[in-house]
């Protein structure tokens, strides 16, 4: 058995890694880069097929990974289709590769469902839309195309294996598309513990001062892209009901903020709310925060939650987030049944604003993700790919 394991690890492969964007500032793109560099570092020949300009993508991927631009055109719906079709055409011109996709495309051999299950996302999103918006969702050409691609992908004879980044996503794929559990392997994202780590309290005090925060100030932190899906409106309402009016709410991420500024004004939040915009390095925000709040409507497995826990920051999120699998309620955070339950969200925030800097809480947070490592993620992914080759 030991000899077989060594043979699997050393199995040479040519891997075609598919993802539209390499340079976008999101968790999926960071995962792509870590997987590409890790597989290449393990001795595999890795080629990424993406849509970014070649020079920019190659700079991010590094010299050990080859990059092939895939031509696309049109708006987002046409881009999804032309990427799937043109990537397939390019792959036919370069046979002998294991096709490993991080996108919903036509006939990959291994698919990593890092974006979750689109059918489940639409189901969860529907109740939060107006009747007109629900109708628009049902009639949406974009959603129709994505659902068709997803269905074709999961029912394709060429599909040998699926990687889910949480048990939640594994269950969703089984429920909606009937895949056998043995065909889906759960492999969590890795975590860079050199970057996402707790600081000693004197270091925290210095960092707080550099961010313009008093030493005893308490911060509820929100980090994410796509404010509506991540539940920022629910968080604003819950924050407005907190007992202590001196708490701070910091929002880090990219998105239109006018609607949320207006809501904050109606709720009387005043200077307690600060929008920081997108940040290249989010670790300092986790390290000074008292608690991270992410009342998301749907997340396959939010990297933000893993990063916050790695920094020793407790997390309040929802049962619609696969990363909730790392939360031990009462020890390092809370998992809400519904994102719109602002009363429960407020109570959870009150608890962890009081307990969030307790060393026991912060140790429990860090310990929950201590086993996550990109080397392990790459190794487990390589095992799945090698099984396909064999």
C-alpha positions in Angstrom: 0.0 0.0 0.0 2.9 2.4 0.8 4.5 1.6 -2.6 1.2 2.3 -4.4 0.8 5.6 -2.6 4.3 6.7 -3.8 3.5 5.7 -7.3 0.3 7.8 -7.3 2.1 10.8 -6.0 4.9 10.4 -8.6 2.5 9.7 -11.5 3.5 12.1 -14.3 0.5 13.9 -16.0 -0.1 16.6 -18.5 -2.9 18.6 -16.9 -5.2 21.1 -18.6 -6.5 23.4 -15.9 -9.6 25.4 -17.0 -10.7 28.7 -15.4 -11.9 31.8 -17.2 -10.2 34.4 -14.9 -6.8 34.2 -13.4 -6.4 37.8 -12.4 -9.7 38.5 -10.7 -9.5 39.3 -7.0 -11.5 36.4 -5.6 -11.1 33.2 -3.7 -11.7 31.0 -6.8 -8.8 32.7 -8.6 -6.5 32.3 -5.6 -7.4 28.6 -5.6 -6.6 28.3 -9.3 -3.1 29.8 -8.8 -2.3 27.7 -5.7 -3.4 24.5 -7.5 -1.6 25.3 -10.8 1.7 26.2 -9.0 1.4 23.3 -6.6 0.8 20.7 -9.3 3.6 22.1 -11.4 5.9 22.1 -8.4 5.0 18.4 -7.9 6.5 17.7 -11.3 3.3 17.8 -13.4 3.0 19.6 -16.8 0.3 22.2 -16.2 -1.4 24.4 -18.8 -4.0 26.9 -17.7 -6.7 27.8 -20.3 -8.1 31.3 -19.4 -9.4 34.5 -20.8 -7.1 37.1 -19.2 -4.4 38.8 -21.3 -1.5 36.5 -21.6 1.2 38.7 -20.0 -0.9 39.4 -16.9 -2.0 35.8 -16.4 1.5 34.4 -16.9 2.9 36.9 -14.4 0.5 35.6 -11.7 1.0 31.9 -12.6 4.8 32.1 -12.7 7.3 30.5 -15.1 6.5 26.9 -14.1 2.9 27.0 -15.6 2.0 27.4 -19.2 -0.9 29.7 -20.2 -3.1 29.5 -23.2 -5.5 32.3 -23.9 -9.1 31.3 -24.8 -10.9 33.8 -27.1 -14.3 34.9 -25.9 -16.8 37.5 -27.0 -20.0 39.3 -26.1 -21.8 39.8 -22.7 -21.6 37.5 -19.8 -24.0 34.9 -21.2 -22.1 34.7 -24.6 -18.8 34.7 -22.7 -19.8 31.6 -20.7 -20.8 29.8 -23.9 -17.8 30.9 -26.1 -15.4 29.9 -23.4 -16.8 26.4 -23.1 -16.9 25.9 -26.8 -13.5 27.5 -27.6 -11.7 25.8 -24.7 -13.0 22.4 -26.0 -11.7 23.2 -29.5 -8.3 24.1 -28.1 -8.1 21.0 -26.0 -8.9 18.9 -29.1 -5.7 20.4 -30.7 -3.6 19.3 -27.7 -4.6 15.7 -26.9 -3.2 13.6 -24.0 -4.0 16.0 -21.2 -6.1 15.3 -18.2 -8.9 17.9 -18.4 -9.4 19.4 -14.9 -11.9 22.2 -14.9 -12.8 24.8 -12.3 -15.5 26.1 -14.6 -18.8 24.6 -15.9 -17.6 23.5 -19.3 -18.2 20.6 -21.7 -16.9 17.2 -20.8 -14.1 17.7 -18.3 -12.6 14.5 -16.8 -12.4 16.0 -13.3 -14.5 19.0 -12.2 -13.8 21.0 -9.1 -17.1 22.5 -7.9 -15.6 25.5 -6.2 -18.5 27.7 -7.3 -21.0 25.4 -5.7 -24.2 24.1 -7.3 -25.9 26.8 -9.4 -29.3 25.1 -9.1 -29.0 25.2 -5.3 -27.9 28.8 -5.4 -30.9 29.9 -7.4 -33.2 27.9 -5.0 -31.8 29.7 -2.0 -31.7 33.1 -3.7 -35.3 33.0 -4.8 -37.1 33.8 -1.5 -35.1 37.1 -1.1 -36.2 38.5 -4.5 -39.3 40.5 -5.3 -41.9 38.7 -7.4 -40.7 40.6 -10.5 -37.1 39.7 -9.8 -38.0 36.0 -9.3 -39.7 36.0 -12.6 -36.6 37.6 -14.2 -34.5 34.9 -12.6 -36.7 32.2 -14.1 -36.6 33.8 -17.6 -32.9 34.7 -17.4 -30.9 33.5 -20.4 -27.7 33.6 -18.4 -29.0 31.4 -15.6 -30.6 29.1 -18.2 -27.2 28.6 -20.0 -25.4 28.0 -16.7 -27.9 25.5 -15.6 -27.7 23.6 -18.9 -23.9 23.6 -18.8 -24.1 22.3 -15.2 -26.5 19.6 -16.1 -24.5 18.5 -19.1 -21.3 18.5 -17.0 -22.6 16.3 -14.2 -24.3 13.8 -16.7 -21.4 13.6 -19.2 -19.9 10.1 -19.6 -16.4 11.6 -19.7 -16.7 12.9 -16.1 -14.7 10.6 -13.9 -14.6 12.5 -10.7 -15.8 15.6 -8.9 -14.1 17.6 -6.2 -16.3 19.5 -3.8 -14.8 22.1 -1.4 -17.3 21.2 1.4 -19.6 18.5 2.4 -22.5 20.9 1.8 -21.6 21.1 -1.9 -21.2 17.3 -2.1 -24.8 16.9 -0.7 -26.1 19.5 -3.2 -24.7 17.8 -6.2 -26.0 14.4 -5.1 -29.4 15.8 -4.4 -29.8 17.8 -7.7 -28.0 15.6 -10.1 -27.9 12.1 -8.6 -24.2 11.5 -8.6 -23.0 8.6 -6.4 -21.2 9.7 -3.3 -18.1 7.7 -4.2 -17.7 9.9 -7.4 -17.4 13.1 -5.3 -14.4 13.7 -3.1 -14.4 16.5 -0.5 -11.1 18.4 -0.6 -11.1 21.7 1.3 -9.1 24.7 0.2 -5.7 25.2 1.8 -4.7 28.1 4.0 -1.4 30.1 4.1 -0.7 30.1 7.9 2.2 32.4 7.4 -0.1 35.2 6.3 -3.3 34.3 8.2 -2.2 33.9 11.8 -3.0 35.5 15.1 -1.0 38.3 16.5 0.0 38.9 20.1 -2.0 41.7 21.8 0.8 44.3 21.8 1.1 43.7 18.0 -2.7 44.1 17.7 -2.6 47.4 19.5 0.0 48.7 17.1 -2.0 47.5 14.1 -5.2 49.1 15.5 -3.4 52.4 15.8 -2.2 52.2 12.3 -5.8 51.7 11.1 -7.0 54.6 13.1 -8.7 52.6 15.9 -8.5 53.1 19.7 -7.0 50.3 21.6 -10.2 49.1 23.3 -12.4 49.5 20.2 -14.5 46.5 19.1 -15.0 45.8 15.4 -17.5 43.7 13.5 -15.8 42.9 10.2 -17.5 42.0 6.9 -15.3 40.9 4.0 -16.6 39.8 0.6 -17.5 40.5 -3.0 -21.2 40.6 -3.9 -22.7 42.4 -1.0 -26.3 41.3 -1.7 -25.5 37.6 -1.8 -23.2 37.9 1.3 -26.1 39.5 3.3 -24.6 42.9 4.0 -28.1 44.4 4.4 -29.0 41.9 7.1 -25.8 42.7 8.9 -26.5 46.5 8.9 -29.9 45.9 10.4 -28.5 43.6 13.1 -25.6 45.9 13.9 -28.0 48.9 14.3 -29.7 47.0 17.2 -26.6 46.3 19.2 -26.6 47.6 22.8 -23.3 49.3 22.7 -23.4 52.3 20.2 -19.6 52.6 20.2 -19.0 49.4 18.2 -17.5 49.7 14.7 -18.6 47.9 11.5 -16.0 47.6 8.8 -16.8 46.5 5.3 -14.0 45.3 3.1 -14.6 44.3 -0.5 -15.7 45.5 -3.9 -19.3 46.4 -4.7 -21.7 49.2 -5.2 -22.1 50.9 -1.8 -24.7 53.7 -2.3 -27.6 51.4 -1.4 -25.9 50.4 1.8 -24.9 53.9 2.7 -28.5 55.0 2.4 -29.6 52.0 4.5 -27.0 52.9 7.1 -28.2 56.5 7.2 -31.8 55.4 7.8 -30.6 53.1 10.6 -28.7 55.9 12.2 -25.3 54.2 12.1 -23.4 57.4 11.5 -19.7 57.2 11.8 -19.7 53.7 13.1 -19.7 52.2 9.6 -16.7 52.4 7.3 -16.3 51.1 3.8 -12.7 50.2 3.1 -13.1 49.0 -0.5 -11.1 46.1 -1.9 -7.8 45.3 -0.1 -4.9 43.4 -1.4 -4.1 42.1 2.1 -7.0 41.3 4.3 -5.1 39.7 7.1 -4.6 42.9 9.2 -8.4 43.4 9.2 -9.0 39.8 10.6 -6.2 40.3 13.1 -7.8 43.4 14.7 -11.4 42.4 14.3 -13.4 41.2 17.3 -15.7 39.1 15.2 -16.3 38.4 11.5 -19.9 38.4 10.3 -21.0 36.9 7.0 -24.7 36.3 6.9 -24.6 34.9 3.4 -27.5 33.6 1.3 -25.2 31.1 -0.4 -21.5 30.2 -0.2 -20.0 26.9 -1.2 -17.1 27.3 1.3 -16.1 30.9 1.9 -12.3 31.5 2.0 -13.0 34.6 4.1 -14.3 32.4 7.0 -11.2 30.1 6.8 -8.8 33.1 6.7 -10.6 34.8 9.7 -10.4 31.6 11.8 -6.8 31.3 10.9 -6.2 34.7 12.3 -7.9 33.7 15.5 -11.1 35.7 14.8 -14.4 34.0 15.6 -17.0 33.9 12.9 -20.8 34.3 12.7 -22.1 32.9 9.4 -25.1 30.9 8.1 -26.0 27.3 7.4 -25.9 28.2 3.7 -22.1 28.5 3.9 -20.0 25.3 3.5 -17.3 27.0 5.7 -19.8 26.7 8.6 -18.4 23.1 8.9 -15.4 24.7 10.6 -17.6 26.5 13.2 -18.1 24.9 16.7 -21.0 27.0 18.0 -20.3 28.5 21.4 -16.5 27.9 21.0 -15.4 29.8 17.9 -18.5 31.4 16.4 -22.1 30.8 15.5 -24.0 29.3 12.5 -27.4 30.9 11.9 -30.3 28.9 10.4 -31.5 31.9 8.2 -29.5 34.9 7.0 -32.4 37.2 7.4 -32.9 36.4 11.0 -31.4 39.7 12.2 -32.5 39.0 15.8 -30.4 35.9 16.1 -27.6 37.6 14.2 -27.6 40.5 16.7 -27.5 38.1 19.7 -24.6 36.2 18.1 -22.7 39.5 17.5 -23.4 40.6 21.1 -21.9 37.4 22.4 -18.7 37.5 20.4 -18.2 41.2 20.8 -17.9 40.4 24.5 -15.9 37.1 24.0 -14.1 37.6 20.7 -10.8 38.6 22.2 -10.8 35.8 24.8 -7.7 33.7 24.2 -9.8 30.5 24.5 -12.1 31.7 21.7 -9.2 32.7 19.5 -7.4 29.5 20.1 -10.5 27.5 19.2 -10.8 29.6 16.0 -7.3 29.0 14.9 -7.4 25.3 15.9 -10.4 24.7 13.7 -8.4 25.4 10.5 -4.9 24.4 11.7 -5.0 21.3 9.5 -5.7 23.2 6.3 -2.7 23.4 4.0 -2.2 24.1 0.3 0.3 21.3 0.1 -2.2 18.8 1.4 -4.9 20.2 -0.9 -2.6 19.9 -4.0 -1.6 16.3 -3.0 -5.2 15.2 -2.6 -6.2 16.8 -5.9 -3.2 15.1 -7.6 -4.5 11.7 -6.2 -7.9 12.3 -7.9 -6.2 13.3 -11.2 -3.8 10.3 -11.1 -6.7 7.9 -10.6 -8.3 9.2 -13.8 -5.0 8.6 -15.7 -4.7 5.1 -14.3 
